[in-house]
Amino acid sequence: MSDDGQNLGQGPGQDLGQGPGQDLGQGPGQELVEAQRAHWQSTYTAHPGMYGEEPSAPATHAAAVYRATGARDVLELGAGHGRDALYFARQGFTVQATDFSATGLEQLRAAAVRQGVDGRVTTTVHDVRDPLPLPDASVDGVFAHMLLCMALSTKEIHALVGEVRRVLRPGGVLVYTVRHAGDAHYGAGTSHGDGIFENGGFAVHFFDRPLVDALADGWSLDEVHAFEEGDLPRRLWRVTQTLPEERV
């Protein structure tokens, strides 16, 4: 297991062993959930294709991992307007893209037609607090860039990873990224409990290392890689974990 990110997750004066991932409280209420949904709908409407067409660095990593395992079918959670889902499709994968913003997914579908990959992409409006709309053992890879660190409680995050485990085939790989407790926004802005802080209308559940380890229970934790993104910069972990070939 590569673990080059562990040291960067600990910000000044923070003990990540006792951080937000240890609180199994209910976390954000329905009012915050609806506010976040409205935030993303209005953001995608005001800024179509806001992240551009180039894939994120985590998506290029994930595509290489999926290709090495012989994956064919990929599920992206929180696909937004689709820069990464479309990249996976251009790389030859069949992609199922979900997001709770219908506006973002409309932009994704239009871009898929323009890029000639609409035959390999399907979209579903879905809130990850609900069970995934897929059968058991139906995909080879799952990708989630900054989705698990949205305004989700620790309990909801565990339930979501349980759903990912259900829909992955044995030997399938989950690649996800999250902002961690070494990020500049951790502890700043409005606190909603359970490690969730809101800045500029955007709520984030900041991960500590024990939460990452807990979510990998029963998996092979292949890599925890620290990186930075954006102008702040945001500090994130990219986590790669694999299901056993035989379910346990």
N, C-alpha and C positions, 0 to 999 in steps of 0.2 A: 504494500500500500504506500502510495506517495502521499506525504502530509506536509508539503512545503507551505501550506497556508496557516497552520495552527498558530504560529508566533505572531502573525499580523492581525489576528482576530482580537488580540488583547490590547485595548486602548489604555491610555494613561489612567492609572488609579482604578482599573476595572478588573474584577475577578470573574472571568468568564465561566468558571466552574459553578458559580452560584447566580448566573444571569437569568435572562428572561425565559429561557427554555425550561426552567425547572417549575414554572408556575402553570399548573394545569387548569387554571380558571377558565371561565367562559369567554373572557376577552370582549371584543367589541359588540355593541348592541346593534339592533336592526337599523336604528337611525343612522349610525356611521356606515353600515353596509350600503344602505340606499344612497347616502351622500357620495360614497366612493363610486358607485355605479353611475350616478349622474355626472360626477366629475369626469370619468373616462368617456362617457357619451359626448359631453360637450367639448372635451379636448380633441377627440378624433374629428368631430364636426368642424371645429375651428381650424384644425391643423391636419388636413388630410395627408396621409403618408408621412407623418411627423418624424419618424425615425429613418426615413430614406429607404432605398432599395438594397443597399449592401447588407449582407448578413452580419449579425453580431459575432464577435470572436468566440463566445461559447457555442454558437451554432456550428461554426466551422470545426471546432473540436468535436462536437457531438456527431457530426456527419462522419468524421474519420473513425470514431469509435463504433458507430453503427455499421459502417462499411466493413470494418475488421471482423465484426461478429456475424456477418452475412445477413444483417437485418434487411427487411423489405418494407415493412409497414411501420410508420412513425406517427405517434400522437403528440401534437403540441398543445400544451395547456397555456392559456393566456396568450394566444397568438397575435392579438391586436390587429393591426392592418397587414401583417403577414410577411414582413421582410425575411424572417427565418423560415417560416413554413414554405414560402415560395422558393427559397434557396434549397431546402430539402427536396422539393419536387424537381427542381432543375438538376439536382444530383441523382435523380432517378428513383427516389423513394416515393411510395404512395403515402400521402399525408392526410391525416384527419386533424383539423385545426379547430380548437374551441376557444371561446372568449365570452365574457358576459356583456360585451359591447356589440350590439348588432351593427352599429355604424362602422366599427373597425372591421368586422367580418365582411360587410358590403364592399369596403375598399379592397380587402384581400381578394374577394372573388373577381372583382373587376381587373385587378392587377394580374391574376392568374390567367384570365382570358388574353390580356395584352401580351403576356409572356409565353403563351402557348402551352401552359401546363395545367389548364383547368381540368383535363381528364385525369389528373393524378391528385387532385385536391378536393376534399369535401370540408364543409364548415358546419359547425353546430353552435348555436348560442347556448351557453351553459354556465351555471354558477358552480364553482368547484366545491361549495359547501354541500352540494347534492351528489348522489352516486353518479359515477361516470356512465354515460349512455352507450356503453360498449359491453359485449359479451366477455366472459372469462377467457383469459389466454388468447387474446385476439390481435395483439400488436407486439412488435419486436423491440421497439424503443419508445421511450417517453422523454420529451424535452420540455423544460419549463424555465424560461429566463425571467427571473425576478417575480415569479408568480406566487411561490410559496411564502414569500415575505410580504405579501399584501396584507390587508387588514383582516387576517385570519387568526383565530385563537390557536393556542398550542393544541388543544383538543381537535380542532378542525384540521390542522395541519397533519396530525397523526392519522385522522380518518382519511384524508386525501391520499396520503402515501399508502395506506392500506388499500384504497381503491386502485392506485397505480399498480400495486403488487398483484391485485386480482386480474387486471386486464393484460398484464405482461405475460408473454410466453416464458417458460423456463429458460434461463440463460439470457433473458431480456435485460436491457440496460436503461436505467433512469439517469439522465443528466439534468441537474438543476442548478440555478444560481440564486443566491440570497445575499442581501446586505447583512452585515454582522455587527456585533457590539463594539467594534473598533471604528465604526463609521462616525463621521463628524456630527451627524444628525441624531445619533443614539443619545437618548436622555434630553434632547432639545424639543422645543415646540410643545404641543398639547399631548399629555399622556392619556392613553385610553386603557392602561393596565396591560398585563400579560406581555410586556416587552414591546408594546405598540405605541409609536409616537407619530404625531401628525405635524407636518411642516408644509406650509403653502398649499393646504387643501389635499395633500397626498399623505396617506397613512401607511406606515411601514412596520412590520413585525421584524425587529432586529434579532438575528439568531446568535446564540452562543454555541460553543463547541459541544456541550452535553446534548443539546437538541439535535445537532447533526448526527452524533453517535447514536442517539435513541432512534432516530428515523432509519438508521442503517441496521437495526437489530434484525437478524435473520437474512441479511444480504451480505455480499462481499463489498466492503467499502474500499473502492479501488483508488480513489484520489480525492483529496481536499486541497484545492488550489486557490491561493489568494491572488486577487487582481484588483485593479482600479479602473473605473469607467466614468467618463464625463468630466465636467469642469470643476465639480465640487472639491475633489473627486469623490464619487461613491466608492466605498470599499466593500468588496464582495468576496464570497467564496463560490467557486465552481465545484460542485460535488458530483462524482461519478460513482454509481453503485450498481451492482449486478445481482440479479436473482440467481439462486443456485439452479443448476440444470435439473435437479429433482427438487420439487417443493418440499419444504420441511414444516 
